[in-house]
Amino acid sequence: MSNLRATIEYRYTGAMHKVLSLLLVGVLSMFFAEVVSGASQIWFFSLFPLIITFPLYLAHAIFLFSIALYLRRISLAGLYFFGVLFGLYEALITKVLWGGYLNEPNVALGTVLGVGPVEFSALVFFWHPVMSFIVPLLVYQVLTGNVFTSHRRILHRTRRRMTILAVVAIILGSFIANGNQFNPISVVVSVGGTILIIYGLIRVTTLKTINEIQMTRRGLIISGIYLIVLYSATFFFIRPELIPVTLTPYLTIGVWYLIGVHYVKRSSQIDSGTSTVSNDLYSRKDLLQLLSVLVASAVIWSFVPEIAQLVLALGYIGIVIAGIILFFSAVRSLQHTHAAVVGTQTQ
């Protein structure tokens, strides 16, 4: 009897730690995607973000990452194209890719084949692959103290990289300030509250390796069904006036889904083994320093809104350009990898 109780307690404890770890991934995705962009402010006190936005990021992140683990497509290029698939939700749920951002009359520079190229590059090529997907996964690895061996290169810490990241944090601070209507109190509550949630989840769960957040096949089926229901419901109920009445936008998005899947399949299958974080990699201390720069800059930008809006505009243009560069760099990386594999096989 005691053995049975011990087994039940062990399984219950393990299940709870996994659930908490999955929630941590979701909160990290929510933080970098929504809070840092300024799109969601004090989301943890609002009903809509809690029942729609946060579950959306949680489900996408763990669903796509679990598939990446099953397929062993965890190279940065492979994860990037999973992130591209992630970003396409902006068309079907938020309607941003063909209707523009909330409170905007339309897309920035018109549409091409039914979608706005500026919004597409910013969101599908950059923001969601990087901020919603890859960055949360990299941060999670740093928090656990175990990283994918194949990710050690990107997590290699140098003074130059820390300086660049600090500058990026300062620029992103203008996004946070703008999203919070340049209210420093709202900035502190929004960012600080989310950081406290992340800290609380770290404290109550046993963080081990990132492999342990992989969902079972049953979990994948459940989350897949949830995403289908979410897409189906929100397509008709969120900004229904922006639902396209022509076929072209749907075909464009459909083609991009196929392109994303195609490049995921072309990415290398690599081992998902992990190794302990060493002194030459980013640490929790580095994350804390960068978060401090982010919060401080957001507060400071709140007192100089005119300058902050200029920085935000320039930062957004940089994101659009970076998205295009990232996409073609990822494609080129896969082509070189594929050519190398073919060359090895023919020798």
N, C-alpha and C positions, 0 to 999 in steps of 0.2 A: 504493500500500500504506500509506504513511504517513497519507494522507488518510482511508483506511478506519479505521485504528487510532485516529486522532484523533476520528473520528465516534463510534466505539464507546465510547471513553473519555468523550467528552462526554455521550453518552446514559446511560452507566452512572453518571457523577457526578451528572447531573440526577436520575436515578431514585433514587439513594441519598439525595440531599438531600430529595426529596419524601417518601420513606419516613420519614426522620428527622423531618421537619416534621409528618407525620401522627402519629408516635409522640408528639411533643411535645403535640399537641392531646389525645391520649389520656391522657397523664400529667397534664396540666392538669385535664382532666375528673375523673380519678381523685382528684387532690389535693383539689379543691374539693368534690366529692361525697362521697368516702369518708373521706379523711384528716381533713378539717375537721369532718365530722360525728362522727368518732370511730368510725365503723363498721369501718374498716380501720386497723390500727395499722402494724406493720412489714410491710407487704404485699409489699415487694420481696424479702423472704426467706421468703415463704410460698407453697406450691405452688398452693393453691386460688385466691387472688387473681391469681396470675400467669397461670393457664390459663383462669380463668372471669371473675373480676370485671374485671380490667383490659381484656381483649379485649372484654368487653361494653360498657364505657364508650367505648373506642376506636371500635368498630364503629358504635355508635349515633350518636356525635358526628359522625364523618366522613360516614356514610351520610345522616343527616338534613340536615346542612349542605350537602352536595353537591347534594341534591335542592332545597334552598332556593335555591342559586345557579342551578341549571338553570331553576327556575321564576321566578327573580328576586323571591322572597318573603323578602327579607332585612331587612325593617323589623323593629323590635324586637317589634311585635305578632305579625308572622308567625313570627319565631323563637320567640316565647313559646309559640305553639300547636304548633310542632314539638317544643318541650320538653315540652309536655303529653303528646304521643304517646310521647316518650322515657320519661316517668314511669310510664306504664301498664305497663311491664315488671314493676313491683313486684307486680302481681297475679299474672301468669302464671309468673314465675320465682321470686321470693322469697316470694310468697303473703302479703306484709305487709298488703295492702289488705283482705284478708278473714280473715287469721289473726293479725294483730298482729306486732310486732317480735320478732326472735329473743330467746329467753329470757323472753318475755312470754306469759302464759296466753291472752290474746285481745286483740282491738282495744280501744281505750281506753273508748269510750262505747257499745259495741254496734254493730250494723250497720244500715244503711238500704239497702234493695234489694240486700242481700248484701255490701256493702262498708262499711268503717269510715269515717265522714265526717271524723273527726279526722285519721286517717292519710292519707286521700285529699287533704284540703286541704293538709296539710304536704308531702307528697311529690309529688303530681301537679300541684297548683296553684302550689307555690312551689319546693321544693328542687331538683327535676330541671330544670324550665324555667330557673331562675335559676342555681343552683350547678353543675349538671352540664353545662349547655349554653351559656347566654348569657354567663355570667362567663368561662368558659375562652376563648370566642371573642373577647370584648372584651380580655382580657389578652393573647391571642396578637397582636391588632392593635397593642397598645401595645408589645409586645416587638419587632415588626417595624419599628415606626416609621412604618407606613402604616395608615390607618384608612379604613373605608368613610365616604364623605362623609356619608351618611345617619346615621352613628353618632356624628358629631362632637359632637352636642348631649349625648348621654348621657355622653360621655367628657370633657366640659368640666370642668376642675378649678376648684373654689372652696375657700376655707378652710372654709366650712360643710360642704361635701360630704366633705372629708377628715376633719373632726371626726366626722361621722356614721359614716363608714366605720371610723374608729378605734374608736368605741364598739361597732359591730357586731363588729369583730375581737376586742374584749375579751370580748364575750358568747360568741362562737363558741369562744374559748379554753376556756370551761367544757365545751363539747362534746368538744373534743379531750382534755382532762384526764380527763373521765369515761370516754371510750372507752378510754383507756390506764390505767384503774384507778388514776388519780391517782398514777402513777409518773412523776416528772419525767424520769428517764432515758429511759423509753419514749417520752415526749412528744418529747424532743429528737431521738431516733433516728428516730421516725416522721415527724415534720414536716421535720426537717433532712435526713434521707435523701432524701425526695421532692423537696425543693428542690434538693439536689445533682444529682439525676437531671435535673431541669428545666434547671439551669444547664449540665450536661454536654451536653444535647441542643442548647441554644442555641449552645454553643461549636463543636460539630462540624457544624452545618448552616448554610446560608446563608439566613437569614430574609429573605424579600422581602415580597410582599403576601399577604394572606389568601386571595385568589382562587386562588393556586397550590396550595392543599391540596384543591381540588376534584378528586374522583375522575373518571376516565373512565367511560364507560358500562359497559365491561367490569368495572372496579373496583366499580361500583355493583351489578352482577349478582352478582359474587363475594361482596361483603359482605352483600348481601341474602340469598343462599343460606346464608351463614354464620349470619346472625341467625335464619333459619327453623330451621336445625339446632339452634342454641343454645336457642331457645325450646322446641322439641320435646323435647330431651333433658332440660333442666333442669326443665321442668314436671313430669315424672314422677319425677325423682331428687332434687330439692331439696325438702325438707319435704313428702313425698308425703302424709303424714297430714292435711295442710291442704287438699288438693284438694277443692273443693266437690262435693257430691253432688246439689245442686239446680241448676236452670237459671238462676235469677235472677241470681247473681253474674256468670255469663258474659254474660248479656244486658246487664247494667249496664256492664260493661267494654267490650263490643262497641259499645254506644251512645256511650260516651265516645270511642272511637276515631273513630267517625263524626263526632262533634261537633268533635274536633280537626282532622280533615281538612276539614270544612266551613269552619271559621274560617281555616285555612291558605289555602283557595281564595278567601276573601273579603278576605284581606290584600292590600295594594297591591303591584303590581309596580314595583320601583324599580331604578334603575341601580346596578350593583355597582362603580362607579368608586371609587378610593381617592385619598387625599391625604396628604401628609406630616404627621406629628404636629408641632404647633406648641407654643409655650410655654404656651398656655392649656389644653392637654389634659394628661391624666395621662401620666407618664413612668415609665421603669424605676425611677428614684429613688423615686417615690411608691409603687410596688409594693413596693420593698424596705422602705420605712418601715412600710407596713401589715403586711407579713409579720413584721417585727420586733415590732410590737405584738401580733400574733397569737401568736407563739411565746412571748414574754415573759409574756403573760397566761395562756397554757396552763400554763406552768411554775409561775407564782404560784398559780393555782387548784389545782394539785396538792397544795399544802401546806395548803389550807383547803377540804377536800372538802365540808363541810356547807354552806358559803356557795356553793360552786361548783354544788352540786346545786340550790340554790334559784334561782340565776341561770339555770341550764340549763332548769329547769321554766318560768320566766317567759319565757325566750327561745323555748322550744318553743311556748308559747301564742301568743307574738307571731308566730311563723312560720305557725301555723294561721290566725290572723286575717289576716296579710299575704297568704296564699295566696288567700283569698276575695276580698280587695280587688283583688289583681293580676288575677285571672281576670275579674272584672266590669269592671275598668278597661280591660283589653285588648279585651273584647267591645265596650265603649262606644267605644273608640278606632276600632275597625273600622267600627262603625255610622256614626260621624261621617264617617270617610273615605269610606265608600260613599255616604253622602248627598251629600257634597261633589262626588263624581265624577258622580253622577246629575244633580245640579243644573247642573254645568258642561255636561254633554251635552245637556241640554234647553234651554240658552240659545241 
